[in-house]
Amino acid sequence: MSRLAVDLQKTAGWGAKLLYFSTLIFAALGIWMHPYFHIGSGIFGFLSLVNLYYKHVQTEDILLRNFGLLAQMRYILESIGPELRQYFYASDTEERPFNRNERSEVYKKAENVDSTTSFGSQLEFDHHEIKLRHSMFPILKEERQKYSLTFGEERGLKNKFEITKPFMISAMSFGSLGENAVRSLSKGAALGGIPINTGEGGLSPYHLSGGGDVIFQLGTAKFGCRNSDGSLNEEKFKEIAANKQVRMIEIKFSQGAKPGKGGLLPKEKITKEISEIRGVPMDQDIVSPPRHIECDTTVNTVKFIAKVQSLANDKPVGIKLTLGNEKEFREMILEMKKQDVLPDYMDIDGSEGGTGAAPKSFIDSVGIPLLVALPRVQKILTEEGVRDKMKLVCSGKLINAAKQLTAMAYGADAIYTARGFMLALGCIQALQCNKGTCPVGITTHDPLLQHGLVVEKKAERIKNYIFNMDHDFHELLAATGARTVQDLSMDKLYIPDHA
């Protein structure tokens, strides 16, 4: 036995004796001096019983059986470790997935206050830092061109959809987020003039509540338009596609948090309303299948895209995926050319993306990071002659304008961000998203926790974040000497390995 273990056992032994002795002392004082001392005997007596239970009754936990309450203190300190690190020990630049400086920038933009800083950057300037290359001849304000991107123009759709800002609210379902959060995002998106993606949880009234543009995501479980066997219910889908606020359809094949695995909504977060919207029971976790039941081969996958396009009320249909096997991806593009079926846009989700619940093994170990995936996708689409026949959207920790411009220089036409808007709502990165215990009422359906999230106030924060991020975007774009996003390329970036 190590010296430390021996010392800890001695400490636990002396602690237990002190507990028992204190119980007896306070009991004696309560009997002979004053009954108030029985408060102490009650407290120490209770702790003594707990310690005895840990050491001599329970058999599940080795540490508790060996060290009693001393081990329990360890577990308590371990449980509050993230909070201690966040508020007391971590520096402004070392937290994950977003550090304090990154969160603070979003908060300031959402609050519409000055987000400038001084005395230089706190970031490292070393071999892994990608920077924007500025031009000696930045574009003047009056020479800048407004951003515009039209989905569906390549197929000549009647119901094309134009966006006038370079970013959109990424997929977040009612279920993963609570009612007040979704209503705030919906209203804020409408005020800011950008669309909101429903996520795979179905078209909820809360996504529509703001009156703005909505992108309906068709996940592998097809919530809201599914048959009992998991196949597409065409009539229900056509009803959704006919909604005037639904401007585009997005078929989700995979997502950054867990590519190769379906979505997960823990049963603790399932309310009666969610159950009705999704058409699922309340008493069990909702686990989406890892793929669409129709998509068992490349040929059938492309046929499914064509089927959705035929039912989509002449509206743009895109696909979302995380790049994995590049050979399979190229084969899919070749099959699209063969069947003459191309999506109106392709959303590439980096493996660093993801707001929802996911196994740690998938979050940490599966998928290709965005800035590695984007140029590979761009290369394959260009080599196969289809890059100019669709739009390229991307997502993956793109919460500020500099990161968004970087992704666009890598080939993207527009940006999705989810966690940026969660932070704008007031997310403190408590990492409770999968438990229904979000302290700021965003990823929970607990009425008491949602009470603090006032829709009108948070919608205003979303609008501020949109306009301030859009301002930064065009300022940075002009600094590179580019008038439009189309002028961006990797030449506008300083990439150390390619310098």
N, C-alpha and C positions, 0 to 999 in steps of 0.2 A: 504494500500500500504506500502511495506517495506521501511525502511529508505534508503537502497541502491537504490531502484527504484526511490524514490523521488530525491535523489542526482543526479542520472543519467539523469532524466528528466530536472532538473535544469541546469546541464552541457550542455545537448543538446540544451536547450533553449538559454543559453548564447552563445553557439557556433554558433547557427543560427544567432543571433543578430550581433555577431562579423563578420560573413560572409557578411551580408547585409551592415553593416556599412563600412567594408573594401571596398566593391564594390563601394559605394558612394564616399569614400575618394579618391580612386585611379582614379575614373572617374573625380572628381573635379580637382585633380592634373594634369590629362591629358589635361584637358581643359585650365587650367590657368597657368600651369608651363611648361610641356613638354609632347609631344604626347607619349613618351616612357612609361609613367605611365599607359597608356591604356592597356599595357600587363598585369599589375596587375588587372586592372578592368575587363579584359576579363577572367582571371583565376578565380577570386573570384566571378564574375558574373555567370560563368558556374557552379561553385560549389553551388552557391545559388539556381540556377534553379534546379540542381539535388536534392538538399535538399528539395526544395518545392515539386518536383515531388514525392519523397519518402514519404513525410509527408501528402500530400493532394490529390494526384492523384491515385497512385497505391494502390491496396487493397489486394494484395496477401500476403504480409509479415507484420506481426504484429510489429516486432521489428523495421523495417524500417519506418513504419507508426508512431510509437511512438517516435523514437529517430533519425530518418533521417541518416545523414552521420556518426554519432557516431556508429550506428548499422552496417553500412557498413564497418567501420574500424574493428569491431569485426569479421565480416565474412572474411575479408582479413587476419587478424591474425590467424584465425582458419584454413584457407586454407593452410597457410605456416607452420602450427604447426609441421607436420612431419619433414620438413627440419630443422626447428629450433631445434627440439629435437635431430635429427641425428647429426647435426654439432656442436651444442653448449651445449646441456644439458645432453644428454644420456651418460652413462658411457660405458666403453669398453665391458661390459658383459650383458647389460640389453635390447638391442634391439631385436625385433622379426620381421620375423621368424629366422633371423641369426644376431648375434651380431657383433660388429666391429672386435673383435678378430677372430671370425670364418671366416669372410670375408677376413680379412687381411692374414690369413694363406693360403687361396686359391690364393689370388693375388700374394703372394710371390712365391708359387709353380709355378704358371703360368708364372711369370717373371723369374723363375729359379734363384732366389736369396736366400740368407740364411734366413731360416724361424725359426731359433732357438730363444729362449727367455731366460730371466734371472730373478732372484730374486723371483722365485716361481710362482706357478699358481695363476691366479686371480679368479678361479672357487671356488665355495663353496664346502667344503668337509663335507657333512652332510648326512642325512638319505636317500636322493634321488639320490646320485651320484653312478652310476655304473662304476666300474673300471676294468681294465684287471689285472688278477693276474700274476705276473711275477714268473718265476721259478728260483730256486737256480742254475740251470744248463741250461742256455740259449743255444740255438743251434748255433754252430759256422757257419760262412759264408759258408765255404766249405762243410758243412754237410746239408745245406738247399736244399730242393727240389723245382723245378720250379712248378708254378701253371699251371694246365691244367684241363679243363672240356670239355667233349664231349657231345653235345646234339644229341639225336636220336639214341644213341648206344643201348638203352634198346629195341627199336623196330627193330634194325638191319637195319636202313635206309641206302640206297645207298649214299645219300647226307648228311651224318652227318656233324655237324659243331663243330669245336673245338675252344675254346677261351684260350688264354695263359696269360691273366691278369684277376684278380678277379672282375673287374667292367666293365660296359658297359654304353654308353650314352642312357639315358632313353628317353621315347617317347616325342618328341617335333615336331609338324607338321610345314610344310611350310604353313603359315597362321597365326599361333600363333607367329611364328618367321619370320623375314624378310629374303630375299634372301641372303644377305651378312652373316648373322648369321648362316644360315643352311649350306652355302658353307664353312664357316670357321670350323664349327663342323665336316663336312664331311671330309674335307682335314686333319684336325688335328687328327681325329679318325684313318684315314688311316696311317698317319705318326706314330701314337702311337700304332697301331696294335690292335685296339678294334673296335667292331661294333657299329653302330648308329641305333637307332629305329626311324622310320618315324613319329610316332604319328598317330593319326586317320585321318589326312588330306589327305591321299593318297600318292602314290609314286611320289615325285617330282623330276625333273632333278637335283635339288640342293642337295638332299640327295645322289644322285649317282655321283655327280660331282667330289668328292675326289678320286673315284676309289676304295674305300674300301668296307668292308662287311656291309650289310644293313639288318635290321630286319623290315619286313613289318607288320605294325599293322592294323588289320581288326577291325575297330570300329563299333559301333552299326549302324552308317549311311552308312558304307561300301563305303566311298568315293573312287572313282577311279574304283570300280568294283560293282556298284549297279544297280539294276533295278529301274524303276520309283516308284515302291511300297515299296522300301527299302529292298527288298530281294537280295540275292547274285546273281550277274551275273557271271555264271560259266566260260564263255569264257574269259571275261576280267580278272577274278581272275587267271585263268590258265596262261594267258599271263604275269601277274605280277610275279607269282611263277616261271615261266620259266627264268626270268631274272637272269643272272649269279651272279650278285652282291647281289641279295636277297638270304640270307642264311637260314633265318627262317621266319616263320609266327607266329604272335601273335594275338590271338582273345581277344579283350578287352571286358570284361563284366562290369567292373566298375573301377573307379580310385579314388585315395585318396582324391582329392580336392572336389569331389562331388559324392560319391557313391550313387547309386539309381537315378541318374540324368544324362542325356546325356551331351555331350560336347557342348561348346558354343563358337562361333566365332562372335564377334560383326560386324555388317555390315560396320562400319567405317574402319575395317581392311581388307575388301574383295576387292581385285583387280580383273581385268579381267582375269589375269592368274590363280589366286586362283579359281575363278569361273569355269574356263575351266577344271582345274585339278580335282576339286571335283564334277563337274557336277551340280552346284547349281546357283541360281540367285544372282546378286550382290546387289540388293536394299533391302535386308532384313537380319536380323541376322540368322546365321546358327545354328540351335538347333538340335543336334542329339537326336534320341529317347532314352529313358532310358534303353532300352534293344533291342537286336536283334529281329526282327519280327519273326524269326523262333523259338526263345527260349521262348516259353510261358509255358513250363512245364519242369521238370527235365529230363524226358525221351527225349523230343525234343531237349533240350540243348545238351545232350550227343550225340544225333544223328547229330546235327549240327557240333559238333567237329569232328565226324567221317567223315562227308561229306567234311569238309575243309581238313582233312588229306588225303582223297582220291584224292583231286584236287591239292595238294601242291607239285607235282613233286618230291615226295619221300624226301621232306625236313622236318626238325623238325617243329612241330606245338605246340605252348604253349598257355596258357590262362593267362590273367591278371585279377585280382579281388581284391577288398578290403573286408576283412572278415566282415560279419555282423551277420546274423543269423546262428549260428553254427549247428543247427539242419538241416537247408537246405543244408549247406555245406557237412555235413556227408551223407545226402541223395543223393547228387550229386556224391560223391565218391562211394557209394554203387551201384548207377545206372551205373557208369563207369565200375565197376567190373562185373555187370550183362551183360552189352553189350560188355564187353572186349574192351573198348575204353578208353585209358589213354593218356593225353597230354604228350608231351616230356618234358615239364617243366611247372611249375606254378609260376607266378609272384604275390607275395603278396604285395600290395601297402598299406602302413600305412595311416591312416587318416590324418597324419600330412604332407602327400605328396601333390604334385600338383603345376604345374607351370601355368596352364591356368586360364581363367576367370571362376569364380564360385560364386553362391550366398553365401553371408556371413553366412546365416543360415546353409548351407551345410558344408562349410569349418570348422565352429566352432562346429557343433553339430552332425554330422553323421559319422559313421564308427568307427573302433577299431584301436587304435595306433599300430604301427608296432611291438614293443617289447612285446606287450600283444598278438597280433594276431599270431606271428610266432610260439611260443611254442604250441599254441592251434591247429594250422594247422599241425604242426609236430606230435603232439599227435594223431590227428585223422588219418592222413596218415599212421602212424606207427601201430595203432590199427587195421586198415583195411588192413594191409599187402601190401600197395602199395608205401610206402616211397622210397623203393629201385628201383622203376620202373619209376621214373621221377626225374628231377632236380628241386630244389627249389630256386627261385630267389626272391629278395625282394627290396623294395624301400621305401624311406621316410626320407628325411633330412640327408642322408648318404653322407656327402660331404668330409669326411676325413677318413683316414685309421683306426683310433681307433673306430669310429662308425661302419665302415664296418666290422671290426673284431668282434665287439660286436654282430652285427646281425648274423654273421656266427656262432658264439658260440651258438646262439639261434636256429640254424638249417639251415640257408641259405647256398647254394652252391656258389652263385654268387650275385653280387650287381648291381642294376641300380641306377644311379644318373642323375638328370636333372639340378637342380639348382646349383649343384657344377660346372657343365660345363658352365652354364650361368654366374656365377661369374668369372670363368676363362676367359670368353670372355671379361669381363670388367663391368658386371652388378653392379650397385651401390645401388641396392635395393630401387629404387625410387618408387616402387609399382604402376607403370603405365602400367603394362603388358596388361591389358584389355582395354586400351584406345587408343592404337596406337600412343602414344606420348612419347615412351621410349627415354629418353635423350641421351642414349648411342647407339641407333640404333639397338637394339637386337630384341625387340618385336614390331617392327613397319615396315610399308612399305613406309613411307615417305622418298623419295630419299635424302632430305636434312639431315635428321637425320641418315640415313644409310651411308651417305658419310664418316663419321668419322670412320666407322668400316672397316678397311682394311683387306681383307681376308687373305693375306699372313702372315701378322703380327699376326692376331688373331689365325690362324691355328697353328702357332709356340707356342703360349701360351697354346693352347689345348694340344699339344704334350708334352710340359714341365709339365703341370699339371698331365698328365697321368703317365709319367715316375717318377716324384717326389712322387706322391701318391703311385705308385707301390713299390717304394723303402721303403717308410714309412711302408707300409703294411707288407713287408717281415721282416723288422727290428722288428716290434712289434710282429709278429707271432713267430719269433725266441726267443724273450724275454719271451714268455709264455712257452717255452720249447716244442713247437709244430713244427714238420718238415713240415707238410702239413695242409691244411684246414681241411682235414678229421680227424686230431687229435684234433680239437677244440670241446669243449662242454661247457655247462654252468658252469662246474667246473673250467674253466679258467677265470671266472668272479667273481668279488666281488659285490654281489647284497645285499645291506644293509638289506632288509627284509628277506633275506634267509641266512644271514651270520651266 
